[in-house]
Amino acid sequence: MPRPASPSGGADLFCACRDALTRWGRDARRTAGLMVGQPDYDAYVAHAAATHPDQAPLDRTAFFRLHEQRRFGGAGGFRCC
């Protein structure tokens, strides 16, 4: 049985497609970041709020700088060996 037309026309379909693409893009970006070793900032903020509610979490830039410093061994830049 065919579905009745919605009063807003194709707006419902457009919203559903837009939401699905937004989720897909967010997930793809997160997956790509994790593949190259970038941590998930949103997961860090949720963890910081749950375990350290008395401290403000780092902003996004400071978080990534700290992660890169830990990953590559200090402020001396990239060290391969």
GUNULO-734743 format. One record per residue: x, y, z of N, C-alpha, C in turn; residue number from 1; chain. Coordinates in nm, 2 decimals, always signed. Example, Ala and Ser with C-alpha at 12.3 -4.5 7.8 and 13.67 -1.06 7.14 Angstrom:
+--------+--------+--------+--------+--------+--------+--------+--------+--------+-----+---+
:   n_xx :   n_yy :   n_zz :  ca_xx :  ca_yy :  ca_zz :   c_xx :   c_yy :   c_zz :   k : c :
+--------+--------+--------+--------+--------+--------+--------+--------+--------+-----+---+
:  +1.32 :  -0.57 :  +0.78 :  +1.23 :  -0.45 :  +0.78 :  +1.32 :  -0.33 :  +0.78 :   1 : A :
:  +1.28 :  -0.22 :  +0.71 :  +1.37 :  -0.11 :  +0.71 :  +1.29 :  +0.00 :  +0.79 :   2 : A :
+--------+--------+--------+--------+--------+--------+--------+--------+--------+-----+---+
***
This chain:
+--------+--------+--------+--------+--------+--------+--------+--------+--------+-----+---+
:   n_xx :   n_yy :   n_zz :  ca_xx :  ca_yy :  ca_zz :   c_xx :   c_yy :   c_zz :   k : c :
+--------+--------+--------+--------+--------+--------+--------+--------+--------+-----+---+
:  +0.08 :  -0.12 :  +0.00 :  +0.00 :  +0.00 :  +0.00 :  +0.09 :  +0.12 :  +0.00 :   1 : A :
:  +0.07 :  +0.22 :  -0.09 :  +0.15 :  +0.34 :  -0.09 :  +0.13 :  +0.43 :  +0.03 :   2 : A :
:  +0.24 :  +0.49 :  +0.07 :  +0.23 :  +0.58 :  +0.18 :  +0.17 :  +0.71 :  +0.14 :   3 : A :
:  +0.09 :  +0.77 :  +0.23 :  +0.03 :  +0.90 :  +0.19 :  +0.14 :  +1.01 :  +0.19 :   4 : A :
:  +0.12 :  +1.10 :  +0.10 :  +0.21 :  +1.21 :  +0.09 :  +0.21 :  +1.30 :  +0.21 :   5 : A :
:  +0.33 :  +1.34 :  +0.25 :  +0.34 :  +1.42 :  +0.37 :  +0.31 :  +1.56 :  +0.34 :   6 : A :
:  +0.25 :  +1.64 :  +0.43 :  +0.21 :  +1.78 :  +0.40 :  +0.33 :  +1.86 :  +0.36 :   7 : A :
:  +0.45 :  +1.83 :  +0.41 :  +0.57 :  +1.91 :  +0.38 :  +0.64 :  +1.87 :  +0.25 :   8 : A :
:  +0.58 :  +1.77 :  +0.18 :  +0.64 :  +1.73 :  +0.05 :  +0.76 :  +1.65 :  +0.08 :   9 : A :
:  +0.87 :  +1.68 :  +0.01 :  +0.99 :  +1.60 :  +0.03 :  +1.08 :  +1.65 :  +0.14 :  10 : A :
:  +1.03 :  +1.73 :  +0.23 :  +1.12 :  +1.79 :  +0.33 :  +1.16 :  +1.68 :  +0.43 :  11 : A :
:  +1.07 :  +1.58 :  +0.46 :  +1.10 :  +1.47 :  +0.55 :  +1.22 :  +1.39 :  +0.49 :  12 : A :
:  +1.21 :  +1.36 :  +0.36 :  +1.31 :  +1.28 :  +0.30 :  +1.44 :  +1.35 :  +0.30 :  13 : A :
:  +1.44 :  +1.48 :  +0.27 :  +1.56 :  +1.56 :  +0.27 :  +1.62 :  +1.57 :  +0.41 :  14 : A :
:  +1.54 :  +1.58 :  +0.51 :  +1.60 :  +1.58 :  +0.65 :  +1.66 :  +1.45 :  +0.68 :  15 : A :
:  +1.60 :  +1.34 :  +0.65 :  +1.65 :  +1.21 :  +0.68 :  +1.78 :  +1.19 :  +0.60 :  16 : A :
:  +1.79 :  +1.23 :  +0.48 :  +1.91 :  +1.21 :  +0.40 :  +2.02 :  +1.30 :  +0.46 :  17 : A :
:  +1.99 :  +1.42 :  +0.49 :  +2.09 :  +1.51 :  +0.54 :  +2.14 :  +1.46 :  +0.68 :  18 : A :
:  +2.05 :  +1.41 :  +0.76 :  +2.10 :  +1.36 :  +0.89 :  +2.19 :  +1.23 :  +0.87 :  19 : A :
:  +2.15 :  +1.15 :  +0.78 :  +2.23 :  +1.03 :  +0.76 :  +2.37 :  +1.06 :  +0.70 :  20 : A :
:  +2.37 :  +1.16 :  +0.61 :  +2.50 :  +1.20 :  +0.56 :  +2.59 :  +1.27 :  +0.66 :  21 : A :
:  +2.53 :  +1.35 :  +0.75 :  +2.60 :  +1.41 :  +0.86 :  +2.66 :  +1.31 :  +0.95 :  22 : A :
:  +2.58 :  +1.21 :  +0.99 :  +2.63 :  +1.10 :  +1.07 :  +2.75 :  +1.03 :  +1.00 :  23 : A :
:  +2.73 :  +1.00 :  +0.88 :  +2.83 :  +0.92 :  +0.80 :  +2.96 :  +1.00 :  +0.79 :  24 : A :
:  +2.95 :  +1.13 :  +0.77 :  +3.07 :  +1.22 :  +0.76 :  +3.14 :  +1.23 :  +0.89 :  25 : A :
:  +3.06 :  +1.24 :  +1.00 :  +3.12 :  +1.25 :  +1.13 :  +3.20 :  +1.12 :  +1.17 :  26 : A :
:  +3.13 :  +1.01 :  +1.14 :  +3.19 :  +0.88 :  +1.16 :  +3.31 :  +0.85 :  +1.08 :  27 : A :
:  +3.31 :  +0.89 :  +0.95 :  +3.42 :  +0.87 :  +0.86 :  +3.54 :  +0.96 :  +0.91 :  28 : A :
:  +3.51 :  +1.08 :  +0.95 :  +3.62 :  +1.17 :  +1.00 :  +3.68 :  +1.11 :  +1.13 :  29 : A :
:  +3.60 :  +1.06 :  +1.22 :  +3.65 :  +1.00 :  +1.34 :  +3.74 :  +0.88 :  +1.31 :  30 : A :
:  +3.69 :  +0.79 :  +1.22 :  +3.76 :  +0.67 :  +1.19 :  +3.89 :  +0.71 :  +1.12 :  31 : A :
:  +3.89 :  +0.80 :  +1.03 :  +4.02 :  +0.84 :  +0.96 :  +4.12 :  +0.90 :  +1.07 :  32 : A :
:  +4.07 :  +0.98 :  +1.16 :  +4.15 :  +1.04 :  +1.26 :  +4.22 :  +0.93 :  +1.35 :  33 : A :
:  +4.14 :  +0.83 :  +1.39 :  +4.19 :  +0.72 :  +1.47 :  +4.29 :  +0.64 :  +1.39 :  34 : A :
:  +4.27 :  +0.62 :  +1.26 :  +4.36 :  +0.54 :  +1.18 :  +4.50 :  +0.61 :  +1.17 :  35 : A :
:  +4.51 :  +0.74 :  +1.18 :  +4.64 :  +0.81 :  +1.17 :  +4.69 :  +0.85 :  +1.31 :  36 : A :
:  +4.62 :  +0.80 :  +1.42 :  +4.67 :  +0.82 :  +1.55 :  +4.61 :  +0.95 :  +1.62 :  37 : A :
:  +4.51 :  +1.01 :  +1.57 :  +4.46 :  +1.13 :  +1.64 :  +4.35 :  +1.08 :  +1.73 :  38 : A :
:  +4.36 :  +1.12 :  +1.86 :  +4.25 :  +1.08 :  +1.95 :  +4.12 :  +1.16 :  +1.93 :  39 : A :
:  +4.02 :  +1.11 :  +1.99 :  +3.89 :  +1.16 :  +1.98 :  +3.86 :  +1.27 :  +2.09 :  40 : A :
:  +3.86 :  +1.40 :  +2.05 :  +3.84 :  +1.51 :  +2.14 :  +3.71 :  +1.50 :  +2.22 :  41 : A :
:  +3.60 :  +1.46 :  +2.15 :  +3.47 :  +1.45 :  +2.21 :  +3.47 :  +1.35 :  +2.32 :  42 : A :
:  +3.54 :  +1.24 :  +2.30 :  +3.55 :  +1.13 :  +2.40 :  +3.63 :  +1.18 :  +2.52 :  43 : A :
:  +3.74 :  +1.26 :  +2.49 :  +3.81 :  +1.32 :  +2.60 :  +3.73 :  +1.41 :  +2.68 :  44 : A :
:  +3.65 :  +1.50 :  +2.62 :  +3.57 :  +1.59 :  +2.69 :  +3.47 :  +1.52 :  +2.78 :  45 : A :
:  +3.41 :  +1.41 :  +2.73 :  +3.31 :  +1.34 :  +2.81 :  +3.38 :  +1.27 :  +2.93 :  46 : A :
:  +3.50 :  +1.21 :  +2.90 :  +3.58 :  +1.15 :  +3.01 :  +3.62 :  +1.26 :  +3.12 :  47 : A :
:  +3.66 :  +1.37 :  +3.07 :  +3.71 :  +1.48 :  +3.17 :  +3.59 :  +1.52 :  +3.25 :  48 : A :
:  +3.47 :  +1.54 :  +3.19 :  +3.35 :  +1.58 :  +3.27 :  +3.31 :  +1.48 :  +3.37 :  49 : A :
:  +3.33 :  +1.35 :  +3.33 :  +3.28 :  +1.24 :  +3.42 :  +3.38 :  +1.22 :  +3.54 :  50 : A :
:  +3.51 :  +1.23 :  +3.51 :  +3.61 :  +1.19 :  +3.61 :  +3.67 :  +1.31 :  +3.68 :  51 : A :
:  +3.67 :  +1.42 :  +3.62 :  +3.73 :  +1.54 :  +3.68 :  +3.64 :  +1.66 :  +3.66 :  52 : A :
:  +3.52 :  +1.66 :  +3.73 :  +3.43 :  +1.77 :  +3.71 :  +3.47 :  +1.90 :  +3.77 :  53 : A :
:  +3.57 :  +1.90 :  +3.86 :  +3.62 :  +2.02 :  +3.91 :  +3.72 :  +2.10 :  +3.82 :  54 : A :
:  +3.77 :  +2.03 :  +3.72 :  +3.87 :  +2.09 :  +3.63 :  +3.81 :  +2.12 :  +3.49 :  55 : A :
:  +3.84 :  +2.23 :  +3.43 :  +3.79 :  +2.26 :  +3.30 :  +3.88 :  +2.18 :  +3.20 :  56 : A :
:  +3.81 :  +2.11 :  +3.10 :  +3.89 :  +2.04 :  +3.00 :  +3.97 :  +2.13 :  +2.91 :  57 : A :
:  +4.08 :  +2.08 :  +2.85 :  +4.16 :  +2.15 :  +2.76 :  +4.08 :  +2.19 :  +2.64 :  58 : A :
:  +4.11 :  +2.30 :  +2.57 :  +4.04 :  +2.33 :  +2.45 :  +4.10 :  +2.24 :  +2.34 :  59 : A :
:  +4.04 :  +2.24 :  +2.22 :  +4.07 :  +2.15 :  +2.12 :  +4.22 :  +2.16 :  +2.07 :  60 : A :
:  +4.26 :  +2.29 :  +2.06 :  +4.40 :  +2.31 :  +2.01 :  +4.50 :  +2.26 :  +2.12 :  61 : A :
:  +4.48 :  +2.29 :  +2.24 :  +4.58 :  +2.25 :  +2.35 :  +4.57 :  +2.10 :  +2.36 :  62 : A :
:  +4.46 :  +2.04 :  +2.34 :  +4.45 :  +1.89 :  +2.35 :  +4.53 :  +1.82 :  +2.25 :  63 : A :
:  +4.52 :  +1.87 :  +2.12 :  +4.59 :  +1.81 :  +2.01 :  +4.74 :  +1.84 :  +2.02 :  64 : A :
:  +4.78 :  +1.95 :  +2.07 :  +4.92 :  +1.98 :  +2.09 :  +4.98 :  +1.89 :  +2.20 :  65 : A :
:  +4.91 :  +1.87 :  +2.31 :  +4.96 :  +1.78 :  +2.41 :  +4.97 :  +1.64 :  +2.36 :  66 : A :
:  +4.87 :  +1.59 :  +2.28 :  +4.87 :  +1.46 :  +2.23 :  +5.00 :  +1.44 :  +2.13 :  67 : A :
:  +5.02 :  +1.54 :  +2.05 :  +5.13 :  +1.53 :  +1.96 :  +5.27 :  +1.53 :  +2.03 :  68 : A :
:  +5.27 :  +1.61 :  +2.14 :  +5.39 :  +1.62 :  +2.22 :  +5.42 :  +1.48 :  +2.28 :  69 : A :
:  +5.31 :  +1.42 :  +2.34 :  +5.33 :  +1.29 :  +2.40 :  +5.36 :  +1.18 :  +2.29 :  70 : A :
:  +5.30 :  +1.19 :  +2.18 :  +5.32 :  +1.09 :  +2.07 :  +5.46 :  +1.10 :  +2.01 :  71 : A :
:  +5.51 :  +1.22 :  +1.99 :  +5.64 :  +1.23 :  +1.92 :  +5.76 :  +1.27 :  +2.01 :  72 : A :
:  +5.74 :  +1.27 :  +2.14 :  +5.85 :  +1.29 :  +2.23 :  +5.90 :  +1.43 :  +2.25 :  73 : A :
:  +5.81 :  +1.52 :  +2.28 :  +5.86 :  +1.65 :  +2.33 :  +5.84 :  +1.76 :  +2.23 :  74 : A :
:  +5.88 :  +1.88 :  +2.26 :  +5.86 :  +1.99 :  +2.17 :  +5.97 :  +2.01 :  +2.07 :  75 : A :
:  +6.05 :  +1.91 :  +2.05 :  +6.16 :  +1.92 :  +1.95 :  +6.12 :  +1.89 :  +1.81 :  76 : A :
:  +5.99 :  +1.88 :  +1.79 :  +5.94 :  +1.84 :  +1.65 :  +5.94 :  +1.69 :  +1.63 :  77 : A :
:  +5.91 :  +1.66 :  +1.50 :  +5.90 :  +1.52 :  +1.47 :  +6.03 :  +1.45 :  +1.47 :  78 : A :
:  +6.04 :  +1.34 :  +1.54 :  +6.16 :  +1.25 :  +1.55 :  +6.13 :  +1.12 :  +1.49 :  79 : A :
:  +6.19 :  +1.08 :  +1.39 :  +6.17 :  +0.95 :  +1.33 :  +6.24 :  +0.84 :  +1.41 :  80 : A :
:  +6.36 :  +0.86 :  +1.44 :  +6.44 :  +0.75 :  +1.51 :  +6.50 :  +0.80 :  +1.64 :  81 : A :
+--------+--------+--------+--------+--------+--------+--------+--------+--------+-----+---+
***
